[in-house]
Amino acid sequence: MPTQAPKCLPWVDYPAGNDGMTGASDILVVGVGNLLLRDDGVGIHAIHALQADPPPGVTLLDAGTAILHALPFVAAAGRVLVIDAARGGKPPGSIYLFEGVAGVPEDGLSSLHALGLREAMRVLDPETPMPPVTVVGVEPENMDYGMELTVDVAAALPRVVGLVRRLVAEWSPALAGAGAVQ
């Protein structure tokens, strides 16, 4: 019996300028990575987990490796949170939080796809103001072919989802006041 895929915002459904979102305070949560390369797909797995109980007022986007296709959503958002595999030298499953587009942190920590997002944003109109971009990164263990996360990265997934929910609540006063975070 075939299983039904989780419902995620398809990346081909571009917003029509800023009219596609409800205002400058909108938060975009983007999962990036390659589901076919085990832990590289952690951002996509996180988006699918969030989709089961989406945070109110947040747009969830499964961008996969199609960074250029995500740009209209990024440009229309008031704030962007990217979930990705990130190498920082800590044990697999370690979670990092950093500003991803302003530059690579001095400690060498880097998202495997945030640099691609920064480079892709250069194709946008220079007059387009870019929203702040924060990255939640997860230290990968295995990036070989395979669709399952490794044990340590899979164990980190609920903590990643909880961190995303906490950040969204902090960024959205209406959500924080409603006690929406578990």
Contacts in CASP RR format, 6 or more apart in sequence:
PFRMAT RR
TARGET T0000
AUTHOR 0000-0000-0000
METHOD contacts of the structure
MODEL  1
MPTQAPKCLPWVDYPAGNDGMTGASDILVVGVGNLLLRDDGVGIHAIHAL
QADPPPGVTLLDAGTAILHALPFVAAAGRVLVIDAARGGKPPGSIYLFEG
VAGVPEDGLSSLHALGLREAMRVLDPETPMPPVTVVGVEPENMDYGMELT
VDVAAALPRVVGLVRRLVAEWSPALAGAGAVQ
6 48 0 8 1.000
6 51 0 8 1.000
6 52 0 8 1.000
7 51 0 8 1.000
8 47 0 8 1.000
8 48 0 8 1.000
8 51 0 8 1.000
8 60 0 8 1.000
8 61 0 8 1.000
8 62 0 8 1.000
9 59 0 8 1.000
9 60 0 8 1.000
9 61 0 8 1.000
9 62 0 8 1.000
10 62 0 8 1.000
11 61 0 8 1.000
11 62 0 8 1.000
11 63 0 8 1.000
11 64 0 8 1.000
11 66 0 8 1.000
11 69 0 8 1.000
11 70 0 8 1.000
11 73 0 8 1.000
12 69 0 8 1.000
14 72 0 8 1.000
14 73 0 8 1.000
15 21 0 8 1.000
15 72 0 8 1.000
15 73 0 8 1.000
15 76 0 8 1.000
17 72 0 8 1.000
17 75 0 8 1.000
17 76 0 8 1.000
18 24 0 8 1.000
18 75 0 8 1.000
18 76 0 8 1.000
20 76 0 8 1.000
21 28 0 8 1.000
21 59 0 8 1.000
21 76 0 8 1.000
21 77 0 8 1.000
22 57 0 8 1.000
23 78 0 8 1.000
24 78 0 8 1.000
25 78 0 8 1.000
25 79 0 8 1.000
25 172 0 8 1.000
26 57 0 8 1.000
26 58 0 8 1.000
26 59 0 8 1.000
26 76 0 8 1.000
26 77 0 8 1.000
26 78 0 8 1.000
26 79 0 8 1.000
27 55 0 8 1.000
27 57 0 8 1.000
27 58 0 8 1.000
27 59 0 8 1.000
27 77 0 8 1.000
27 78 0 8 1.000
27 79 0 8 1.000
27 80 0 8 1.000
27 81 0 8 1.000
27 168 0 8 1.000
27 171 0 8 1.000
27 172 0 8 1.000
28 58 0 8 1.000
28 59 0 8 1.000
28 61 0 8 1.000
28 73 0 8 1.000
28 74 0 8 1.000
28 76 0 8 1.000
28 77 0 8 1.000
28 78 0 8 1.000
28 79 0 8 1.000
28 80 0 8 1.000
28 81 0 8 1.000
28 131 0 8 1.000
29 47 0 8 1.000
29 50 0 8 1.000
29 55 0 8 1.000
29 58 0 8 1.000
29 59 0 8 1.000
29 60 0 8 1.000
29 61 0 8 1.000
29 80 0 8 1.000
29 81 0 8 1.000
29 83 0 8 1.000
29 164 0 8 1.000
29 168 0 8 1.000
30 47 0 8 1.000
30 61 0 8 1.000
30 63 0 8 1.000
30 70 0 8 1.000
30 73 0 8 1.000
30 74 0 8 1.000
30 80 0 8 1.000
30 81 0 8 1.000
30 82 0 8 1.000
30 83 0 8 1.000
31 43 0 8 1.000
31 44 0 8 1.000
31 46 0 8 1.000
31 47 0 8 1.000
31 61 0 8 1.000
31 62 0 8 1.000
31 63 0 8 1.000
31 64 0 8 1.000
31 82 0 8 1.000
31 83 0 8 1.000
31 84 0 8 1.000
32 43 0 8 1.000
32 44 0 8 1.000
32 63 0 8 1.000
32 64 0 8 1.000
32 65 0 8 1.000
32 67 0 8 1.000
32 70 0 8 1.000
32 82 0 8 1.000
32 83 0 8 1.000
32 84 0 8 1.000
32 113 0 8 1.000
32 117 0 8 1.000
33 40 0 8 1.000
33 41 0 8 1.000
33 42 0 8 1.000
33 43 0 8 1.000
33 44 0 8 1.000
33 63 0 8 1.000
33 64 0 8 1.000
33 65 0 8 1.000
33 84 0 8 1.000
33 85 0 8 1.000
33 112 0 8 1.000
33 113 0 8 1.000
34 40 0 8 1.000
34 41 0 8 1.000
34 64 0 8 1.000
34 65 0 8 1.000
35 41 0 8 1.000
35 44 0 8 1.000
35 45 0 8 1.000
35 64 0 8 1.000
35 147 0 8 1.000
36 145 0 8 1.000
36 146 0 8 1.000
36 147 0 8 1.000
37 143 0 8 1.000
37 144 0 8 1.000
37 145 0 8 1.000
37 146 0 8 1.000
38 140 0 8 1.000
38 141 0 8 1.000
38 142 0 8 1.000
38 143 0 8 1.000
38 144 0 8 1.000
38 145 0 8 1.000
38 146 0 8 1.000
38 147 0 8 1.000
38 148 0 8 1.000
38 149 0 8 1.000
38 150 0 8 1.000
38 153 0 8 1.000
39 85 0 8 1.000
39 92 0 8 1.000
39 138 0 8 1.000
39 140 0 8 1.000
39 141 0 8 1.000
39 142 0 8 1.000
39 143 0 8 1.000
39 149 0 8 1.000
39 150 0 8 1.000
39 153 0 8 1.000
40 85 0 8 1.000
40 112 0 8 1.000
40 140 0 8 1.000
40 143 0 8 1.000
41 64 0 8 1.000
41 85 0 8 1.000
41 149 0 8 1.000
42 83 0 8 1.000
42 84 0 8 1.000
42 85 0 8 1.000
42 137 0 8 1.000
42 138 0 8 1.000
42 140 0 8 1.000
42 149 0 8 1.000
42 153 0 8 1.000
42 156 0 8 1.000
42 157 0 8 1.000
42 160 0 8 1.000
43 83 0 8 1.000
43 84 0 8 1.000
43 85 0 8 1.000
43 138 0 8 1.000
43 160 0 8 1.000
44 62 0 8 1.000
44 64 0 8 1.000
45 149 0 8 1.000
45 157 0 8 1.000
46 83 0 8 1.000
46 136 0 8 1.000
46 157 0 8 1.000
46 160 0 8 1.000
46 161 0 8 1.000
46 164 0 8 1.000
47 60 0 8 1.000
47 61 0 8 1.000
47 62 0 8 1.000
47 83 0 8 1.000
48 62 0 8 1.000
49 157 0 8 1.000
49 158 0 8 1.000
49 161 0 8 1.000
50 60 0 8 1.000
50 161 0 8 1.000
50 164 0 8 1.000
50 165 0 8 1.000
51 60 0 8 1.000
54 60 0 8 1.000
55 164 0 8 1.000
55 165 0 8 1.000
55 168 0 8 1.000
55 169 0 8 1.000
55 175 0 8 1.000
55 180 0 8 1.000
56 175 0 8 1.000
56 180 0 8 1.000
57 172 0 8 1.000
57 175 0 8 1.000
58 168 0 8 1.000
58 172 0 8 1.000
59 73 0 8 1.000
59 77 0 8 1.000
61 70 0 8 1.000
61 73 0 8 1.000
63 69 0 8 1.000
63 70 0 8 1.000
65 113 0 8 1.000
67 113 0 8 1.000
67 116 0 8 1.000
67 117 0 8 1.000
67 120 0 8 1.000
68 120 0 8 1.000
68 123 0 8 1.000
70 117 0 8 1.000
70 120 0 8 1.000
71 120 0 8 1.000
71 121 0 8 1.000
71 123 0 8 1.000
71 124 0 8 1.000
74 80 0 8 1.000
74 117 0 8 1.000
74 121 0 8 1.000
74 130 0 8 1.000
74 131 0 8 1.000
74 133 0 8 1.000
75 124 0 8 1.000
75 128 0 8 1.000
75 130 0 8 1.000
77 131 0 8 1.000
78 131 0 8 1.000
78 132 0 8 1.000
79 131 0 8 1.000
79 132 0 8 1.000
79 134 0 8 1.000
79 171 0 8 1.000
80 131 0 8 1.000
80 132 0 8 1.000
80 133 0 8 1.000
80 134 0 8 1.000
81 133 0 8 1.000
81 134 0 8 1.000
81 135 0 8 1.000
81 136 0 8 1.000
81 164 0 8 1.000
81 167 0 8 1.000
81 168 0 8 1.000
82 100 0 8 1.000
82 111 0 8 1.000
82 113 0 8 1.000
82 114 0 8 1.000
82 117 0 8 1.000
82 133 0 8 1.000
82 134 0 8 1.000
82 135 0 8 1.000
82 136 0 8 1.000
83 135 0 8 1.000
83 136 0 8 1.000
83 137 0 8 1.000
83 138 0 8 1.000
83 160 0 8 1.000
83 164 0 8 1.000
84 111 0 8 1.000
84 112 0 8 1.000
84 113 0 8 1.000
84 114 0 8 1.000
84 135 0 8 1.000
84 136 0 8 1.000
84 137 0 8 1.000
84 138 0 8 1.000
85 111 0 8 1.000
85 112 0 8 1.000
85 113 0 8 1.000
85 137 0 8 1.000
85 138 0 8 1.000
85 139 0 8 1.000
85 140 0 8 1.000
85 143 0 8 1.000
86 96 0 8 1.000
86 109 0 8 1.000
86 110 0 8 1.000
86 111 0 8 1.000
86 112 0 8 1.000
86 114 0 8 1.000
86 135 0 8 1.000
86 137 0 8 1.000
86 138 0 8 1.000
86 139 0 8 1.000
86 140 0 8 1.000
87 109 0 8 1.000
87 110 0 8 1.000
87 112 0 8 1.000
87 139 0 8 1.000
87 140 0 8 1.000
88 94 0 8 1.000
88 96 0 8 1.000
88 107 0 8 1.000
88 108 0 8 1.000
88 109 0 8 1.000
88 110 0 8 1.000
88 139 0 8 1.000
89 139 0 8 1.000
90 96 0 8 1.000
90 139 0 8 1.000
91 139 0 8 1.000
91 152 0 8 1.000
92 139 0 8 1.000
92 140 0 8 1.000
92 141 0 8 1.000
92 150 0 8 1.000
92 152 0 8 1.000
92 153 0 8 1.000
93 138 0 8 1.000
93 139 0 8 1.000
93 140 0 8 1.000
93 141 0 8 1.000
93 152 0 8 1.000
93 153 0 8 1.000
93 155 0 8 1.000
93 156 0 8 1.000
94 138 0 8 1.000
94 139 0 8 1.000
94 156 0 8 1.000
95 136 0 8 1.000
95 137 0 8 1.000
95 138 0 8 1.000
95 139 0 8 1.000
95 156 0 8 1.000
95 159 0 8 1.000
95 160 0 8 1.000
95 163 0 8 1.000
96 109 0 8 1.000
96 135 0 8 1.000
96 136 0 8 1.000
96 137 0 8 1.000
96 138 0 8 1.000
96 139 0 8 1.000
97 134 0 8 1.000
97 135 0 8 1.000
97 136 0 8 1.000
97 137 0 8 1.000
97 163 0 8 1.000
97 167 0 8 1.000
98 105 0 8 1.000
98 109 0 8 1.000
98 111 0 8 1.000
98 134 0 8 1.000
98 135 0 8 1.000
98 137 0 8 1.000
99 105 0 8 1.000
99 132 0 8 1.000
99 133 0 8 1.000
99 134 0 8 1.000
99 135 0 8 1.000
100 111 0 8 1.000
100 114 0 8 1.000
100 117 0 8 1.000
100 118 0 8 1.000
100 133 0 8 1.000
100 134 0 8 1.000
100 135 0 8 1.000
101 114 0 8 1.000
101 117 0 8 1.000
101 118 0 8 1.000
101 121 0 8 1.000
101 130 0 8 1.000
101 133 0 8 1.000
102 133 0 8 1.000
103 118 0 8 1.000
104 110 0 8 1.000
104 115 0 8 1.000
111 135 0 8 1.000
111 137 0 8 1.000
112 140 0 8 1.000
114 133 0 8 1.000
114 135 0 8 1.000
117 133 0 8 1.000
121 130 0 8 1.000
124 130 0 8 1.000
134 167 0 8 1.000
136 160 0 8 1.000
136 163 0 8 1.000
136 164 0 8 1.000
136 167 0 8 1.000
137 160 0 8 1.000
138 153 0 8 1.000
138 156 0 8 1.000
138 160 0 8 1.000
139 153 0 8 1.000
140 150 0 8 1.000
140 153 0 8 1.000
141 150 0 8 1.000
141 152 0 8 1.000
141 153 0 8 1.000
142 150 0 8 1.000
148 154 0 8 1.000
149 157 0 8 1.000
162 181 0 8 1.000
162 182 0 8 1.000
165 180 0 8 1.000
165 181 0 8 1.000
165 182 0 8 1.000
166 181 0 8 1.000
168 175 0 8 1.000
168 181 0 8 1.000
169 175 0 8 1.000
169 176 0 8 1.000
169 179 0 8 1.000
169 180 0 8 1.000
169 181 0 8 1.000
170 176 0 8 1.000
175 181 0 8 1.000
END
